[in-house]
Amino acid sequence: MTRIVDGLLAHAGGAETGLNLGGMFMLAMSVLLVCGLVVFCAVRIMREKAAGGHVHAPLDSDTRDTD
């Protein structure tokens, strides 16, 4: 695992540097937070009830595209 992390975070032209424990913790927490938010939003969208019937825009709305 550390080889993967070292490869991803290697400096261009410099010596490879590893992450200390605090850096790995912050990296893991940020990845977990983003994945958690993606799952939360996807579940919330999938559970949304479908709109009742066909939803159409009102016919008298003026879009001003023919002026």
mmJSON file of the N, C-alpha and C atoms, coordinates in Angstrom:
{"data_MODEL":{"atom_site":{
"group_PDB":["ATOM","ATOM","ATOM","ATOM","ATOM","ATOM","ATOM","ATOM","ATOM","ATOM","ATOM","ATOM","ATOM","ATOM","ATOM","ATOM","ATOM","ATOM","ATOM","ATOM","ATOM","ATOM","ATOM","ATOM","ATOM","ATOM","ATOM","ATOM","ATOM","ATOM","ATOM","ATOM","ATOM","ATOM","ATOM","ATOM","ATOM","ATOM","ATOM","ATOM","ATOM","ATOM","ATOM","ATOM","ATOM","ATOM","ATOM","ATOM","ATOM","ATOM","ATOM","ATOM","ATOM","ATOM","ATOM","ATOM","ATOM","ATOM","ATOM","ATOM","ATOM","ATOM","ATOM","ATOM","ATOM","ATOM","ATOM","ATOM","ATOM","ATOM","ATOM","ATOM","ATOM","ATOM","ATOM","ATOM","ATOM","ATOM","ATOM","ATOM","ATOM","ATOM","ATOM","ATOM","ATOM","ATOM","ATOM","ATOM","ATOM","ATOM","ATOM","ATOM","ATOM","ATOM","ATOM","ATOM","ATOM","ATOM","ATOM","ATOM","ATOM","ATOM","ATOM","ATOM","ATOM","ATOM","ATOM","ATOM","ATOM","ATOM","ATOM","ATOM","ATOM","ATOM","ATOM","ATOM","ATOM","ATOM","ATOM","ATOM","ATOM","ATOM","ATOM","ATOM","ATOM","ATOM","ATOM","ATOM","ATOM","ATOM","ATOM","ATOM","ATOM","ATOM","ATOM","ATOM","ATOM","ATOM","ATOM","ATOM","ATOM","ATOM","ATOM","ATOM","ATOM","ATOM","ATOM","ATOM","ATOM","ATOM","ATOM","ATOM","ATOM","ATOM","ATOM","ATOM","ATOM","ATOM","ATOM","ATOM","ATOM","ATOM","ATOM","ATOM","ATOM","ATOM","ATOM","ATOM","ATOM","ATOM","ATOM","ATOM","ATOM","ATOM","ATOM","ATOM","ATOM","ATOM","ATOM","ATOM","ATOM","ATOM","ATOM","ATOM","ATOM","ATOM","ATOM","ATOM","ATOM","ATOM","ATOM","ATOM","ATOM","ATOM","ATOM","ATOM","ATOM","ATOM","ATOM","ATOM","ATOM"],
"id":[1,2,3,4,5,6,7,8,9,10,11,12,13,14,15,16,17,18,19,20,21,22,23,24,25,26,27,28,29,30,31,32,33,34,35,36,37,38,39,40,41,42,43,44,45,46,47,48,49,50,51,52,53,54,55,56,57,58,59,60,61,62,63,64,65,66,67,68,69,70,71,72,73,74,75,76,77,78,79,80,81,82,83,84,85,86,87,88,89,90,91,92,93,94,95,96,97,98,99,100,101,102,103,104,105,106,107,108,109,110,111,112,113,114,115,116,117,118,119,120,121,122,123,124,125,126,127,128,129,130,131,132,133,134,135,136,137,138,139,140,141,142,143,144,145,146,147,148,149,150,151,152,153,154,155,156,157,158,159,160,161,162,163,164,165,166,167,168,169,170,171,172,173,174,175,176,177,178,179,180,181,182,183,184,185,186,187,188,189,190,191,192,193,194,195,196,197,198,199,200,201],
"type_symbol":["N","C","C","N","C","C","N","C","C","N","C","C","N","C","C","N","C","C","N","C","C","N","C","C","N","C","C","N","C","C","N","C","C","N","C","C","N","C","C","N","C","C","N","C","C","N","C","C","N","C","C","N","C","C","N","C","C","N","C","C","N","C","C","N","C","C","N","C","C","N","C","C","N","C","C","N","C","C","N","C","C","N","C","C","N","C","C","N","C","C","N","C","C","N","C","C","N","C","C","N","C","C","N","C","C","N","C","C","N","C","C","N","C","C","N","C","C","N","C","C","N","C","C","N","C","C","N","C","C","N","C","C","N","C","C","N","C","C","N","C","C","N","C","C","N","C","C","N","C","C","N","C","C","N","C","C","N","C","C","N","C","C","N","C","C","N","C","C","N","C","C","N","C","C","N","C","C","N","C","C","N","C","C","N","C","C","N","C","C","N","C","C","N","C","C","N","C","C","N","C","C"],
"label_atom_id":["N","CA","C","N","CA","C","N","CA","C","N","CA","C","N","CA","C","N","CA","C","N","CA","C","N","CA","C","N","CA","C","N","CA","C","N","CA","C","N","CA","C","N","CA","C","N","CA","C","N","CA","C","N","CA","C","N","CA","C","N","CA","C","N","CA","C","N","CA","C","N","CA","C","N","CA","C","N","CA","C","N","CA","C","N","CA","C","N","CA","C","N","CA","C","N","CA","C","N","CA","C","N","CA","C","N","CA","C","N","CA","C","N","CA","C","N","CA","C","N","CA","C","N","CA","C","N","CA","C","N","CA","C","N","CA","C","N","CA","C","N","CA","C","N","CA","C","N","CA","C","N","CA","C","N","CA","C","N","CA","C","N","CA","C","N","CA","C","N","CA","C","N","CA","C","N","CA","C","N","CA","C","N","CA","C","N","CA","C","N","CA","C","N","CA","C","N","CA","C","N","CA","C","N","CA","C","N","CA","C","N","CA","C","N","CA","C","N","CA","C","N","CA","C","N","CA","C","N","CA","C","N","CA","C"],
"label_alt_id":[null,null,null,null,null,null,null,null,null,null,null,null,null,null,null,null,null,null,null,null,null,null,null,null,null,null,null,null,null,null,null,null,null,null,null,null,null,null,null,null,null,null,null,null,null,null,null,null,null,null,null,null,null,null,null,null,null,null,null,null,null,null,null,null,null,null,null,null,null,null,null,null,null,null,null,null,null,null,null,null,null,null,null,null,null,null,null,null,null,null,null,null,null,null,null,null,null,null,null,null,null,null,null,null,null,null,null,null,null,null,null,null,null,null,null,null,null,null,null,null,null,null,null,null,null,null,null,null,null,null,null,null,null,null,null,null,null,null,null,null,null,null,null,null,null,null,null,null,null,null,null,null,null,null,null,null,null,null,null,null,null,null,null,null,null,null,null,null,null,null,null,null,null,null,null,null,null,null,null,null,null,null,null,null,null,null,null,null,null,null,null,null,null,null,null,null,null,null,null,null,null],
"label_comp_id":["MET","MET","MET","THR","THR","THR","ARG","ARG","ARG","ILE","ILE","ILE","VAL","VAL","VAL","ASP","ASP","ASP","GLY","GLY","GLY","LEU","LEU","LEU","LEU","LEU","LEU","ALA","ALA","ALA","HIS","HIS","HIS","ALA","ALA","ALA","GLY","GLY","GLY","GLY","GLY","GLY","ALA","ALA","ALA","GLU","GLU","GLU","THR","THR","THR","GLY","GLY","GLY","LEU","LEU","LEU","ASN","ASN","ASN","LEU","LEU","LEU","GLY","GLY","GLY","GLY","GLY","GLY","MET","MET","MET","PHE","PHE","PHE","MET","MET","MET","LEU","LEU","LEU","ALA","ALA","ALA","MET","MET","MET","SER","SER","SER","VAL","VAL","VAL","LEU","LEU","LEU","LEU","LEU","LEU","VAL","VAL","VAL","CYS","CYS","CYS","GLY","GLY","GLY","LEU","LEU","LEU","VAL","VAL","VAL","VAL","VAL","VAL","PHE","PHE","PHE","CYS","CYS","CYS","ALA","ALA","ALA","VAL","VAL","VAL","ARG","ARG","ARG","ILE","ILE","ILE","MET","MET","MET","ARG","ARG","ARG","GLU","GLU","GLU","LYS","LYS","LYS","ALA","ALA","ALA","ALA","ALA","ALA","GLY","GLY","GLY","GLY","GLY","GLY","HIS","HIS","HIS","VAL","VAL","VAL","HIS","HIS","HIS","ALA","ALA","ALA","PRO","PRO","PRO","LEU","LEU","LEU","ASP","ASP","ASP","SER","SER","SER","ASP","ASP","ASP","THR","THR","THR","ARG","ARG","ARG","ASP","ASP","ASP","THR","THR","THR","ASP","ASP","ASP"],
"label_asym_id":["A","A","A","A","A","A","A","A","A","A","A","A","A","A","A","A","A","A","A","A","A","A","A","A","A","A","A","A","A","A","A","A","A","A","A","A","A","A","A","A","A","A","A","A","A","A","A","A","A","A","A","A","A","A","A","A","A","A","A","A","A","A","A","A","A","A","A","A","A","A","A","A","A","A","A","A","A","A","A","A","A","A","A","A","A","A","A","A","A","A","A","A","A","A","A","A","A","A","A","A","A","A","A","A","A","A","A","A","A","A","A","A","A","A","A","A","A","A","A","A","A","A","A","A","A","A","A","A","A","A","A","A","A","A","A","A","A","A","A","A","A","A","A","A","A","A","A","A","A","A","A","A","A","A","A","A","A","A","A","A","A","A","A","A","A","A","A","A","A","A","A","A","A","A","A","A","A","A","A","A","A","A","A","A","A","A","A","A","A","A","A","A","A","A","A","A","A","A","A","A","A"],
"label_entity_id":["1","1","1","1","1","1","1","1","1","1","1","1","1","1","1","1","1","1","1","1","1","1","1","1","1","1","1","1","1","1","1","1","1","1","1","1","1","1","1","1","1","1","1","1","1","1","1","1","1","1","1","1","1","1","1","1","1","1","1","1","1","1","1","1","1","1","1","1","1","1","1","1","1","1","1","1","1","1","1","1","1","1","1","1","1","1","1","1","1","1","1","1","1","1","1","1","1","1","1","1","1","1","1","1","1","1","1","1","1","1","1","1","1","1","1","1","1","1","1","1","1","1","1","1","1","1","1","1","1","1","1","1","1","1","1","1","1","1","1","1","1","1","1","1","1","1","1","1","1","1","1","1","1","1","1","1","1","1","1","1","1","1","1","1","1","1","1","1","1","1","1","1","1","1","1","1","1","1","1","1","1","1","1","1","1","1","1","1","1","1","1","1","1","1","1","1","1","1","1","1","1"],
"label_seq_id":[1,1,1,2,2,2,3,3,3,4,4,4,5,5,5,6,6,6,7,7,7,8,8,8,9,9,9,10,10,10,11,11,11,12,12,12,13,13,13,14,14,14,15,15,15,16,16,16,17,17,17,18,18,18,19,19,19,20,20,20,21,21,21,22,22,22,23,23,23,24,24,24,25,25,25,26,26,26,27,27,27,28,28,28,29,29,29,30,30,30,31,31,31,32,32,32,33,33,33,34,34,34,35,35,35,36,36,36,37,37,37,38,38,38,39,39,39,40,40,40,41,41,41,42,42,42,43,43,43,44,44,44,45,45,45,46,46,46,47,47,47,48,48,48,49,49,49,50,50,50,51,51,51,52,52,52,53,53,53,54,54,54,55,55,55,56,56,56,57,57,57,58,58,58,59,59,59,60,60,60,61,61,61,62,62,62,63,63,63,64,64,64,65,65,65,66,66,66,67,67,67],
"pdbx_PDB_ins_code":[null,null,null,null,null,null,null,null,null,null,null,null,null,null,null,null,null,null,null,null,null,null,null,null,null,null,null,null,null,null,null,null,null,null,null,null,null,null,null,null,null,null,null,null,null,null,null,null,null,null,null,null,null,null,null,null,null,null,null,null,null,null,null,null,null,null,null,null,null,null,null,null,null,null,null,null,null,null,null,null,null,null,null,null,null,null,null,null,null,null,null,null,null,null,null,null,null,null,null,null,null,null,null,null,null,null,null,null,null,null,null,null,null,null,null,null,null,null,null,null,null,null,null,null,null,null,null,null,null,null,null,null,null,null,null,null,null,null,null,null,null,null,null,null,null,null,null,null,null,null,null,null,null,null,null,null,null,null,null,null,null,null,null,null,null,null,null,null,null,null,null,null,null,null,null,null,null,null,null,null,null,null,null,null,null,null,null,null,null,null,null,null,null,null,null,null,null,null,null,null,null],
"Cartn_x":[0.83,0.0,0.865,1.94,2.774,3.489,3.743,4.358,3.42,2.13,1.137,1.073,0.995,0.929,2.189,3.351,4.615,4.661,4.17,4.163,3.241,2.104,1.156,1.641,2.399,2.799,4.268,4.932,6.352,6.523,7.588,7.877,8.558,8.243,8.869,10.313,11.25,12.651,13.308,12.57,13.148,13.079,13.545,13.49,12.047,11.708,10.364,10.203,9.065,8.781,7.517,7.496,6.322,5.449,4.311,3.405,3.649,3.546,3.586,2.174,2.009,0.723,-0.389,-0.085,-1.088,-1.532,-0.589,-0.922,-1.783,-1.457,-2.283,-3.685,-3.78,-5.094,-5.92,-5.331,-6.054,-6.452,-5.572,-5.879,-7.044,-7.007,-8.075,-9.396,-9.364,-10.597,-11.199,-10.37,-10.901,-11.498,-10.852,-11.385,-12.694,-12.741,-13.968,-15.093,-14.779,-15.794,-16.387,-15.537,-16.028,-16.851,-16.374,-17.134,-18.464,-18.458,-19.692,-20.697,-20.219,-21.13,-21.699,-20.892,-21.374,-22.459,-22.216,-23.211,-24.472,-24.329,-25.488,-26.343,-25.711,-26.463,-27.114,-26.402,-26.963,-28.17,-28.081,-29.205,-30.383,-30.094,-31.18,-31.885,-31.119,-31.721,-32.531,-31.997,-32.69,-33.971,-34.019,-35.212,-36.291,-35.978,-36.946,-38.129,-39.303,-40.508,-40.619,-41.162,-41.336,-42.415,-42.278,-43.272,-44.603,-45.675,-47.003,-47.446,-47.672,-48.132,-47.054,-47.453,-46.528,-46.461,-45.275,-45.086,-44.698,-45.467,-45.219,-45.106,-44.394,-44.29,-45.598,-45.951,-47.161,-47.019,-48.109,-48.056,-47.912,-48.279,-48.247,-46.937,-45.92,-44.652,-43.945,-43.442,-42.778,-41.284,-40.676,-39.246,-38.458,-39.123,-38.523,-37.505,-37.687,-36.756,-37.196,-38.377,-38.837,-38.802,-38.217,-38.159,-37.099],
"Cartn_y":[-1.196,0.0,1.248,1.236,2.438,2.681,1.616,1.798,2.558,2.266,2.969,4.434,4.694,6.066,6.825,6.192,6.847,7.153,6.229,6.467,7.598,7.709,8.77,10.135,10.166,11.445,11.791,11.095,11.354,12.725,13.39,14.707,14.525,15.372,15.298,15.773,14.898,15.267,15.206,14.888,14.853,13.46,13.338,12.044,11.74,10.47,10.08,10.306,10.843,11.059,10.317,9.763,9.032,9.912,9.397,10.115,9.663,10.603,10.202,9.778,9.398,8.875,9.917,11.158,12.224,12.469,12.421,12.62,11.505,10.281,9.146,9.229,9.664,9.82,10.864,12.022,13.083,12.632,11.921,11.412,10.434,9.519,8.533,9.207,10.171,10.849,11.649,12.305,13.083,12.177,11.05,10.109,9.506,9.148,8.591,9.618,10.87,11.916,12.102,12.168,12.349,11.141,9.937,8.736,8.685,9.064,9.089,10.081,11.253,12.253,11.789,11.132,10.61,9.567,8.653,7.614,8.234,9.189,9.851,10.53,11.27,11.972,10.998,9.937,8.957,8.263,7.884,7.23,8.189,9.426,10.406,10.655,10.678,10.888,9.663,8.469,7.243,7.008,7.467,7.265,8.313,9.349,10.411,9.854,10.226,9.754,10.407,9.663,10.186,11.262,12.198,13.265,12.673,13.157,12.651,13.132,12.245,12.611,13.319,13.893,14.631,16.076,16.578,17.949,18.772,19.792,20.658,22.098,22.894,24.318,24.997,26.079,26.803,27.358,27.339,27.783,29.294,30.048,31.496,32.1,31.312,31.882,32.581,33.781,34.573,34.377,33.679,33.429,34.496,35.372,36.488,36.002,34.79,34.3,34.627,35.194,35.562,37.066,37.819,39.29,39.695],
"Cartn_z":[0.0,0.0,0.0,0.779,0.825,-0.494,-1.258,-2.56,-3.495,-3.406,-4.231,-3.829,-2.529,-2.037,-2.408,-2.243,-2.61,-4.1,-4.912,-6.353,-6.749,-6.075,-6.403,-5.947,-4.872,-4.301,-4.538,-5.435,-5.696,-6.337,-5.95,-6.532,-7.879,-8.821,-10.145,-10.041,-10.387,-10.377,-9.013,-7.967,-6.631,-6.052,-4.839,-4.164,-3.767,-3.767,-3.359,-1.87,-1.502,-0.087,0.266,1.45,1.912,2.78,3.124,4.012,5.442,6.354,7.745,8.158,9.392,9.857,9.744,10.073,9.979,8.549,7.615,6.205,5.655,6.034,5.594,6.171,7.428,8.057,7.322,7.018,6.311,4.902,4.22,2.887,2.945,3.906,4.039,4.393,5.302,5.71,4.55,3.753,2.64,1.563,1.28,0.295,0.799,2.078,2.64,2.651,2.931,2.93,1.535,0.529,-0.842,-1.283,-0.997,-1.366,-0.625,0.638,1.41,0.86,0.46,-0.121,-1.456,-2.264,-3.549,-3.317,-2.381,-2.09,-1.511,-0.592,0.011,-1.054,-1.954,-2.999,-3.974,-4.348,-5.278,-4.666,-3.397,-2.733,-2.624,-2.299,-2.159,-3.498,-4.584,-5.903,-6.313,-6.073,-6.483,-5.692,-4.451,-3.628,-3.854,-4.625,-4.864,-5.642,-5.196,-5.881,-7.253,-8.188,-9.547,-9.542,-10.451,-10.562,-10.995,-10.408,-10.749,-12.118,-13.032,-14.376,-15.166,-16.28,-17.127,-16.655,-16.516,-16.067,-17.286,-17.579,-18.724,-18.263,-19.03,-18.748,-19.158,-18.495,-18.899,-20.317,-21.067,-22.46,-22.59,-21.568,-21.681,-21.162,-20.926,-20.455,-21.607,-21.342,-22.367,-22.253,-23.219,-23.203,-23.942,-24.635,-25.394,-26.431,-26.935,-27.944,-29.364,-29.541,-30.884,-31.116,-30.18,-30.35,-31.327],
"occupancy":[1.0,1.0,1.0,1.0,1.0,1.0,1.0,1.0,1.0,1.0,1.0,1.0,1.0,1.0,1.0,1.0,1.0,1.0,1.0,1.0,1.0,1.0,1.0,1.0,1.0,1.0,1.0,1.0,1.0,1.0,1.0,1.0,1.0,1.0,1.0,1.0,1.0,1.0,1.0,1.0,1.0,1.0,1.0,1.0,1.0,1.0,1.0,1.0,1.0,1.0,1.0,1.0,1.0,1.0,1.0,1.0,1.0,1.0,1.0,1.0,1.0,1.0,1.0,1.0,1.0,1.0,1.0,1.0,1.0,1.0,1.0,1.0,1.0,1.0,1.0,1.0,1.0,1.0,1.0,1.0,1.0,1.0,1.0,1.0,1.0,1.0,1.0,1.0,1.0,1.0,1.0,1.0,1.0,1.0,1.0,1.0,1.0,1.0,1.0,1.0,1.0,1.0,1.0,1.0,1.0,1.0,1.0,1.0,1.0,1.0,1.0,1.0,1.0,1.0,1.0,1.0,1.0,1.0,1.0,1.0,1.0,1.0,1.0,1.0,1.0,1.0,1.0,1.0,1.0,1.0,1.0,1.0,1.0,1.0,1.0,1.0,1.0,1.0,1.0,1.0,1.0,1.0,1.0,1.0,1.0,1.0,1.0,1.0,1.0,1.0,1.0,1.0,1.0,1.0,1.0,1.0,1.0,1.0,1.0,1.0,1.0,1.0,1.0,1.0,1.0,1.0,1.0,1.0,1.0,1.0,1.0,1.0,1.0,1.0,1.0,1.0,1.0,1.0,1.0,1.0,1.0,1.0,1.0,1.0,1.0,1.0,1.0,1.0,1.0,1.0,1.0,1.0,1.0,1.0,1.0,1.0,1.0,1.0,1.0,1.0,1.0],
"B_iso_or_equiv":[0.0,0.0,0.0,0.0,0.0,0.0,0.0,0.0,0.0,0.0,0.0,0.0,0.0,0.0,0.0,0.0,0.0,0.0,0.0,0.0,0.0,0.0,0.0,0.0,0.0,0.0,0.0,0.0,0.0,0.0,0.0,0.0,0.0,0.0,0.0,0.0,0.0,0.0,0.0,0.0,0.0,0.0,0.0,0.0,0.0,0.0,0.0,0.0,0.0,0.0,0.0,0.0,0.0,0.0,0.0,0.0,0.0,0.0,0.0,0.0,0.0,0.0,0.0,0.0,0.0,0.0,0.0,0.0,0.0,0.0,0.0,0.0,0.0,0.0,0.0,0.0,0.0,0.0,0.0,0.0,0.0,0.0,0.0,0.0,0.0,0.0,0.0,0.0,0.0,0.0,0.0,0.0,0.0,0.0,0.0,0.0,0.0,0.0,0.0,0.0,0.0,0.0,0.0,0.0,0.0,0.0,0.0,0.0,0.0,0.0,0.0,0.0,0.0,0.0,0.0,0.0,0.0,0.0,0.0,0.0,0.0,0.0,0.0,0.0,0.0,0.0,0.0,0.0,0.0,0.0,0.0,0.0,0.0,0.0,0.0,0.0,0.0,0.0,0.0,0.0,0.0,0.0,0.0,0.0,0.0,0.0,0.0,0.0,0.0,0.0,0.0,0.0,0.0,0.0,0.0,0.0,0.0,0.0,0.0,0.0,0.0,0.0,0.0,0.0,0.0,0.0,0.0,0.0,0.0,0.0,0.0,0.0,0.0,0.0,0.0,0.0,0.0,0.0,0.0,0.0,0.0,0.0,0.0,0.0,0.0,0.0,0.0,0.0,0.0,0.0,0.0,0.0,0.0,0.0,0.0,0.0,0.0,0.0,0.0,0.0,0.0],
"pdbx_formal_charge":[null,null,null,null,null,null,null,null,null,null,null,null,null,null,null,null,null,null,null,null,null,null,null,null,null,null,null,null,null,null,null,null,null,null,null,null,null,null,null,null,null,null,null,null,null,null,null,null,null,null,null,null,null,null,null,null,null,null,null,null,null,null,null,null,null,null,null,null,null,null,null,null,null,null,null,null,null,null,null,null,null,null,null,null,null,null,null,null,null,null,null,null,null,null,null,null,null,null,null,null,null,null,null,null,null,null,null,null,null,null,null,null,null,null,null,null,null,null,null,null,null,null,null,null,null,null,null,null,null,null,null,null,null,null,null,null,null,null,null,null,null,null,null,null,null,null,null,null,null,null,null,null,null,null,null,null,null,null,null,null,null,null,null,null,null,null,null,null,null,null,null,null,null,null,null,null,null,null,null,null,null,null,null,null,null,null,null,null,null,null,null,null,null,null,null,null,null,null,null,null,null],
"auth_seq_id":[1,1,1,2,2,2,3,3,3,4,4,4,5,5,5,6,6,6,7,7,7,8,8,8,9,9,9,10,10,10,11,11,11,12,12,12,13,13,13,14,14,14,15,15,15,16,16,16,17,17,17,18,18,18,19,19,19,20,20,20,21,21,21,22,22,22,23,23,23,24,24,24,25,25,25,26,26,26,27,27,27,28,28,28,29,29,29,30,30,30,31,31,31,32,32,32,33,33,33,34,34,34,35,35,35,36,36,36,37,37,37,38,38,38,39,39,39,40,40,40,41,41,41,42,42,42,43,43,43,44,44,44,45,45,45,46,46,46,47,47,47,48,48,48,49,49,49,50,50,50,51,51,51,52,52,52,53,53,53,54,54,54,55,55,55,56,56,56,57,57,57,58,58,58,59,59,59,60,60,60,61,61,61,62,62,62,63,63,63,64,64,64,65,65,65,66,66,66,67,67,67],
"auth_comp_id":["MET","MET","MET","THR","THR","THR","ARG","ARG","ARG","ILE","ILE","ILE","VAL","VAL","VAL","ASP","ASP","ASP","GLY","GLY","GLY","LEU","LEU","LEU","LEU","LEU","LEU","ALA","ALA","ALA","HIS","HIS","HIS","ALA","ALA","ALA","GLY","GLY","GLY","GLY","GLY","GLY","ALA","ALA","ALA","GLU","GLU","GLU","THR","THR","THR","GLY","GLY","GLY","LEU","LEU","LEU","ASN","ASN","ASN","LEU","LEU","LEU","GLY","GLY","GLY","GLY","GLY","GLY","MET","MET","MET","PHE","PHE","PHE","MET","MET","MET","LEU","LEU","LEU","ALA","ALA","ALA","MET","MET","MET","SER","SER","SER","VAL","VAL","VAL","LEU","LEU","LEU","LEU","LEU","LEU","VAL","VAL","VAL","CYS","CYS","CYS","GLY","GLY","GLY","LEU","LEU","LEU","VAL","VAL","VAL","VAL","VAL","VAL","PHE","PHE","PHE","CYS","CYS","CYS","ALA","ALA","ALA","VAL","VAL","VAL","ARG","ARG","ARG","ILE","ILE","ILE","MET","MET","MET","ARG","ARG","ARG","GLU","GLU","GLU","LYS","LYS","LYS","ALA","ALA","ALA","ALA","ALA","ALA","GLY","GLY","GLY","GLY","GLY","GLY","HIS","HIS","HIS","VAL","VAL","VAL","HIS","HIS","HIS","ALA","ALA","ALA","PRO","PRO","PRO","LEU","LEU","LEU","ASP","ASP","ASP","SER","SER","SER","ASP","ASP","ASP","THR","THR","THR","ARG","ARG","ARG","ASP","ASP","ASP","THR","THR","THR","ASP","ASP","ASP"],
"auth_asym_id":["A","A","A","A","A","A","A","A","A","A","A","A","A","A","A","A","A","A","A","A","A","A","A","A","A","A","A","A","A","A","A","A","A","A","A","A","A","A","A","A","A","A","A","A","A","A","A","A","A","A","A","A","A","A","A","A","A","A","A","A","A","A","A","A","A","A","A","A","A","A","A","A","A","A","A","A","A","A","A","A","A","A","A","A","A","A","A","A","A","A","A","A","A","A","A","A","A","A","A","A","A","A","A","A","A","A","A","A","A","A","A","A","A","A","A","A","A","A","A","A","A","A","A","A","A","A","A","A","A","A","A","A","A","A","A","A","A","A","A","A","A","A","A","A","A","A","A","A","A","A","A","A","A","A","A","A","A","A","A","A","A","A","A","A","A","A","A","A","A","A","A","A","A","A","A","A","A","A","A","A","A","A","A","A","A","A","A","A","A","A","A","A","A","A","A","A","A","A","A","A","A"],
"auth_atom_id":["N","CA","C","N","CA","C","N","CA","C","N","CA","C","N","CA","C","N","CA","C","N","CA","C","N","CA","C","N","CA","C","N","CA","C","N","CA","C","N","CA","C","N","CA","C","N","CA","C","N","CA","C","N","CA","C","N","CA","C","N","CA","C","N","CA","C","N","CA","C","N","CA","C","N","CA","C","N","CA","C","N","CA","C","N","CA","C","N","CA","C","N","CA","C","N","CA","C","N","CA","C","N","CA","C","N","CA","C","N","CA","C","N","CA","C","N","CA","C","N","CA","C","N","CA","C","N","CA","C","N","CA","C","N","CA","C","N","CA","C","N","CA","C","N","CA","C","N","CA","C","N","CA","C","N","CA","C","N","CA","C","N","CA","C","N","CA","C","N","CA","C","N","CA","C","N","CA","C","N","CA","C","N","CA","C","N","CA","C","N","CA","C","N","CA","C","N","CA","C","N","CA","C","N","CA","C","N","CA","C","N","CA","C","N","CA","C","N","CA","C","N","CA","C","N","CA","C","N","CA","C","N","CA","C"],
"pdbx_PDB_model_num":[1,1,1,1,1,1,1,1,1,1,1,1,1,1,1,1,1,1,1,1,1,1,1,1,1,1,1,1,1,1,1,1,1,1,1,1,1,1,1,1,1,1,1,1,1,1,1,1,1,1,1,1,1,1,1,1,1,1,1,1,1,1,1,1,1,1,1,1,1,1,1,1,1,1,1,1,1,1,1,1,1,1,1,1,1,1,1,1,1,1,1,1,1,1,1,1,1,1,1,1,1,1,1,1,1,1,1,1,1,1,1,1,1,1,1,1,1,1,1,1,1,1,1,1,1,1,1,1,1,1,1,1,1,1,1,1,1,1,1,1,1,1,1,1,1,1,1,1,1,1,1,1,1,1,1,1,1,1,1,1,1,1,1,1,1,1,1,1,1,1,1,1,1,1,1,1,1,1,1,1,1,1,1,1,1,1,1,1,1,1,1,1,1,1,1,1,1,1,1,1,1]
}}}
